[in-house]
Amino acid sequence: MFAVVTTVILYVFGFVFLYGVIRLGVRHALEDLESQRANAQRAAEAAASRDRAFLRDNAFLSGN
């Protein structure tokens, strides 16, 4: 009987631990995704700014 109770307790705690590990991994992945999204947005804005400055300085290339 002791073996069954011990097995059930370890089994349940194992699932609780696994849930916590998965939840922690997902949270860190979402934080990384959010920081990458912000960096990509910043890079896109910088590239657009550089393009506008380049075309302003070299208007003959844009056909205007």
Buried (B, 14 or more C-beta within 10 A) or exposed (E): EEEEEEEEEEEEEEEEEEEEEEEEEEEEEEEEEEEEEEEEEEEEEEEEEEEEEEEEEEEEEEEE
